[in-house]
Amino acid sequence: MIRVPVYTTVSADRGVTLSCERPLRVSNYVDVSFGVHDDGKSHTAEVKRVGEASVSVKSTRQKTVAKGSTEAELIGLTDKVDSALKTDEFMRGQIGSRDEPSCVMYQDNQSTILLVTKGGGKYRTIHLRVRQARVKEMVDEGMVTVEYMFTGNDR
């Protein structure tokens, strides 16, 4: 975290440029590793991009034990959607855009995508159903889109 202030102090003459397409697009790439911790909890990784620039990278341990990979992906997606929307709103404010939000969440689990775009499914707790319904509402209102992106091993 200290690198950014130091870089801006010693290289103030270089400036910072973020390039992006129009309309502005905030993209979040969310992926989950299911059950990788000793206590059975999963791990969520997120890369947030504004246009072509990565502006945030986070990796966090989930607070809830998921029963399956789809549940873990749903938890990861719902944990990250709010910060993505806040970034989208902030960037639209910076450029004075009145366009509809263009926030995209990329996911590699097609079951999770179907749950938050089409609905359905059965959950063991009301908390997971509420998480699903909340993101589905955001998708239905056009606040966010959830798209599939394969994250295979490129080796």
Steps between C-alpha positions, in 0.01 A plus 500: 500500500791736553622466140230723346567809719875459455464460122278808470745703711814411305341500154249786517621630164400176321129514581252214496282415202213254496382410153153366448243437236175692480275455678711456810511139613585374847587129486538266796651156464400282795626147552477266797712207613260266676586361844874565487548597866544253787167607651317429171456864402552616143712782362381785275719694257392817321653721234324832439563685175398842379527499124830329422667566836496271802425724796453247780601142573378323813520150635298413811397200703124453509329539835249220436553131428333414169346161432606494134689693235185674372422625851859618542487685167168661599649617829805642318285676241265656754792612719656693209201645313453801731856627460470457123185713492661766719799516265264528200308783668821680596646480149177620339508795740857583401422522131153650546327208331126465541500168314360188655751307711716271292642285777587144398576210732689216331446152645631157401221297663204469265272365775555814705431717196170320440400543866551877495358560152212249477430423866398164644710255692469369855714618787569362842468842665295813451823702492611344171155548348508867600846541343374347176182712495696820563735450203211383280317822583807702399521307172126543432524876565797531262739616770746221427549224246650161576689335216685174458876498461697176489794502739683185400865424533690659210818294541 
